[in-house]
Amino acid sequence: MGLLRGPDFFYSLRFLRLLTMPWEKTAAFKAGLVDKDGKKLKKAETSEEKSAYNVFHKLVFNIRRLLGKVPGGKSAIARYATALFLIKDHLKISDKEMSKVLKEAYSLDLLELTEDYVNGWYLTEDERKIQSGEYALTRDIALPRTGDILALEGTVVKITEHEPIGSIFGIKIFEGFHHKTRQKIYITQEDICR
């Protein structure tokens, strides 16, 4: 398999496949478990339904619905930045390695994308750090540990001035503290407003 081996490779590709597959083509949609927007319609009861919609599917579908709300969502990189960063961070691979996997699996070369959709509104003057402050979320955010959607649009996130904790294809990822859930969350600049 080369770049990635074993379960990490399998689950990464499975994750990306579910993340990009049209809702109507998922087994969960065909079984009547989710609607055309990926929202759960009913609980999986039979073994066939449980294999079409389990905890893994719930995580991916929740992330996918959240990413669909990202400003600039017409760009694949804009829609999937946070999810791709979490995969990249977990697997400890570079942007170049991540790009190779995506190119082999989906013929998608993210290193060639040049669209710069990210604003610099909340960066310090040297553009190296994000400014301290309390911000409102512009979209729902999944918690990094569970994937559950608990940081809702409009709720407050506190950020202390810091450099990005990472990046994915040039999009900076920052860490914030969500007041309501008292959890750490990952954001891009597009996820917050004052």
N, C-alpha and C positions, 0 to 999 in steps of 0.2 A: 504493500500500500504506500510505501514511501514516506510521505510527509507526516501523516498521523497514523496511529496504529490502534487496533482493538476497539473497545467500547467508545472511547472519546471520538474517534473518527466516525463511527456509526451514528452516535447520537448527535454529533455536530451536523452531519449531513441531513439526518432526519429532521432536526430542528429547523435548519434552513429550508428544507423542502416544504415542511408544514407552514413555515413563515411566509413563503412566497406562492404557495398553491392557491388557486381561486377557491373560495369557500365552497362553491357548488361541486367541486371535485373531491372534497374531503369525505372520508368514510362517515364522519360524524354528521355531515349535512345529509348524505344519502340515507342514513339511518333515521333522520328526523330528529336528531339530538341538538343541532344548532341551526340557526336561521342563516339567511344569506349574508348577514353581517357578523356571523360567528358567535352570536349570543345564545346561551344555553336555553333550550326549549323544554327539555325534560331530563330526568335522571336516567342514566344508563342502567338497565335491569338485566337483560340477557347477556350471555357471555360474548356474543357478537357485538352488542352495543358497548360493553365494557372495554373491548379491545379497540373500538372505534373512538371512544372518548374516555380517557383515563387521566390521571394526574399530569402526565407529560403533555397531553393534548390541551388540558386546561391551562397550563403554564404558557405554552406557545400561543394559544388563541388569545389569552389575556394580553400578552406582550404585543401580539400582532394588532389587536384592536387599538391599543395605546399608541403604537407607532404610526398607525394610520392617521392620527390626529396631529402629528408633528408638522409645524409650519414648513413649507418647502417640500411637502411630502411627495411631490411628483418625481423627485430624484430618489433612486433606490438607496443611495447612501444616506440621504436625509431621513428616510423612513426607518432605516434599520441600524442607525449609528449606535444607539445604546445597546441593543441586543447583540450586535456584532462585537462591541467592546467587551461585553460580559463573556462571550464565547472565547474571544481572543485572550482575555485575562485568565480565564479558567484553564485554557490549554497552554498558556505561556508561549504563544507564537507571535511572530511579527506580522505587520500589515502585509508584507510581501508574501509570507506563507499563507495568510488568510486569503489574500487575493488569488493565490494559486489554487487553493481548494475551491473557491467560488467559480473561478474560470473553468476548472475541470468539470465541476458538477453542473454548472448552469450557463457556461459560456458568457459569464459576466465579468468584465475586467474593471474593477473599481479603481485601480490605480490610474486608469486613463481618464476618469471623470475629472472635469475641471471646474464644475459649478461650485462657486463659493457662496453658499447660502447663509452662512453663519454671520450674525451681526457681532459687532464689537462693543456694544453698548455698555456692558457691565464689566469690562476689563479695566485694569489699572492703566495709567498713561503709557507704561512701557509695553502694554498688551501681553504681559507674561502671566498675570494673576487675575483672578476674578475678585471683584470688590466685595468687601464685607457688607452684610446687611440682611434684612428680612425681605423676602420676595414672595410673590404669589405664583403658584404653579399655573402655567398656561394650558396644561393638559394633565390627565390622570397619569400617574407613574407607578410602575410595579416595583415592589420592594426587591432588592437584589438577592436576598436570602431565600425568599419563598416564591417570588413571582406573582404574589397576590396583589391585586390592585387596591391599595389602601391609601395612597397619597393622591387625593382627589384634586382635580382642577379647582383653582381658587383658594386652596388651603396654603398655609404659610410654611416656607422652608427658610431656615437660617443658614447663612453661609459666612464662614470666616475667610478672610483673604488668604488665598493659597494658589499655588500653581496647579495646573491640571493634574489629576491622578493618572491620566493616561489619554490616549487619543486613538481614533480609528479612522484611517484614511484622511488624516488632517483635521478631523473634527475633534475639538478638545472636550474631554469628559471631566466634570467636576463632581465633588462630593458635597452634599448638603445634609442638614439635620431637619427632618420633618417634625414639626411641633406636635401635631395631633397624634401621630403614631409613635413618636419618640424613637424613630428609626433613622438610620443612615440611608440616603438614597443617592443615586447617580443621575446627573442631569447634564444637558448641554445648555448653552446660553439661550437657545430658542425655547427652553422649557420654563423660563422664568420671566416675570415682569414686576415692575414696582407699582 
